[in-house]
Each structure stands twice: as C-alpha cells, then as structure tokens.
Amino acid sequence: GKNVVNLTGQTFLFQLVALARGAVCAVGNDTGPVHMIAPTGCPTLALYPGFSNPARHAPLGVRVKTIQKNTMADISIDHVNGTVVTLAGKGHMIVTGLCSLH
C-alpha cells in the first residue's frame, strides 16, 4: 500500500533501531532485524515457517505478535494486514526482508 515503506536491502543494521522508533509497525521473518526492532516498543509482527518455534524464539517486546504457517508462502497478505491493523492501526511500517508472500 501507499503507507508501506519497504527498506529491504537499503539500510544498515545500526539504522534499524532509529527507524523503528518512528514506525507504526515492523513486519519481518524471524531474523536479527526483527529481534532488534521489537525491544524498541515498535509494534512488531514476526513471521515463522513451520520448523521454527515462536513460543521459544519470538522477539522480546511488549507489542509483538507472531504468525506461523507450514511455509512462508502459506502466510497470506490478508492475515498479515489484519494482524498489523490489530497490532498497530494504520500508518507507516517497516518491512524487514520478508520472504515471498503470495
């Protein structure tokens, strides 16, 4: 959408914390950037394939939600959008290296 800023491959790790503080929400798969963003207080949605364990390895933060399906391709855009709206409302968000979502 027009309010999504996709910064995949355009930032350095040390910039993520500053970007997260100004974002409405961050969405990404279970990688280092999501784990760096969540403790800032930025609402964070972490996406997990079936072999991961979000109950054990979810990012630490008070405003974190996870979605897990068998494969990343099984996670629908509608599910992500609905969770983001529930988590953070509407506004700009950070996308941190999502795997392909169909």
C-alpha positions in Angstrom: 0.0 0.0 0.0 0.9 3.6 -0.2 1.8 3.8 3.5 4.3 0.9 3.4 8.0 1.8 3.3 10.0 -1.2 2.1 13.6 -0.7 3.2 14.8 -4.2 2.4 18.4 -4.0 1.4 18.5 -0.2 1.8 19.6 0.2 5.4 22.3 -0.9 7.8 21.6 -2.8 11.0 22.5 0.1 13.2 19.9 2.3 11.5 17.0 -0.1 12.3 16.6 1.0 15.9 16.2 4.6 14.9 13.8 3.7 12.1 11.8 1.5 14.5 11.2 4.3 17.0 9.4 6.3 14.3 7.5 3.5 12.7 3.9 2.5 13.4 4.8 -1.2 12.9 7.5 -3.5 11.7 6.9 -6.8 9.8 9.6 -9.4 9.0 10.5 -13.0 9.2 12.4 -14.5 12.2 15.7 -12.7 11.6 18.1 -10.4 13.6 16.4 -7.2 12.4 13.0 -8.2 13.9 14.7 -9.1 17.2 16.5 -5.7 17.2 13.3 -3.7 16.5 10.9 -5.4 19.0 12.6 -4.1 22.2 12.2 -0.5 21.0 8.5 -0.7 21.6 7.6 -0.6 18.0 4.7 -3.0 17.3 6.4 -6.0 15.6 4.9 -8.8 13.6 7.3 -11.8 13.2 6.6 -14.4 10.6 7.6 -18.0 11.1 7.8 -21.1 9.0 6.6 -24.4 10.5 10.0 -25.7 11.6 10.6 -22.7 13.9 9.2 -22.3 17.5 7.9 -18.8 18.0 6.8 -19.7 21.6 10.5 -20.2 22.3 12.2 -17.8 19.9 9.8 -14.8 19.4 11.3 -11.4 19.6 11.2 -9.8 23.1 8.9 -6.8 23.4 5.6 -5.8 24.8 4.0 -5.2 21.4 5.0 -8.4 19.5 2.7 -10.8 17.6 3.7 -13.8 15.5 2.2 -15.7 12.6 3.3 -19.3 11.9 2.4 -21.5 8.9 4.0 -24.5 7.4 5.8 -22.4 4.9 6.3 -18.6 4.5 4.3 -18.9 1.2 1.3 -20.1 3.3 1.1 -16.8 5.2 -1.4 -14.7 3.4 -1.2 -10.9 2.8 -4.7 -10.6 4.3 -3.6 -12.4 7.5 -0.5 -10.1 7.8 -2.6 -6.9 7.1 -5.3 -7.9 9.6 -2.7 -8.6 12.3 -0.9 -5.3 11.6 -4.1 -3.3 11.9 -4.9 -5.1 15.1 -1.4 -4.6 16.5 -0.7 -1.0 15.4 -3.6 0.5 13.5 -3.0 2.2 10.1 0.1 4.1 9.2 3.7 3.7 8.0 5.5 0.4 8.8 8.9 -1.1 8.3 9.3 -4.2 6.1 12.4 -6.1 7.1 13.4 -8.6 4.4 10.2 -10.6 4.0 10.3 -13.9 2.3 7.9 -14.1 -0.7 4.3 -13.7 0.4 1.6 -14.6 -2.2 
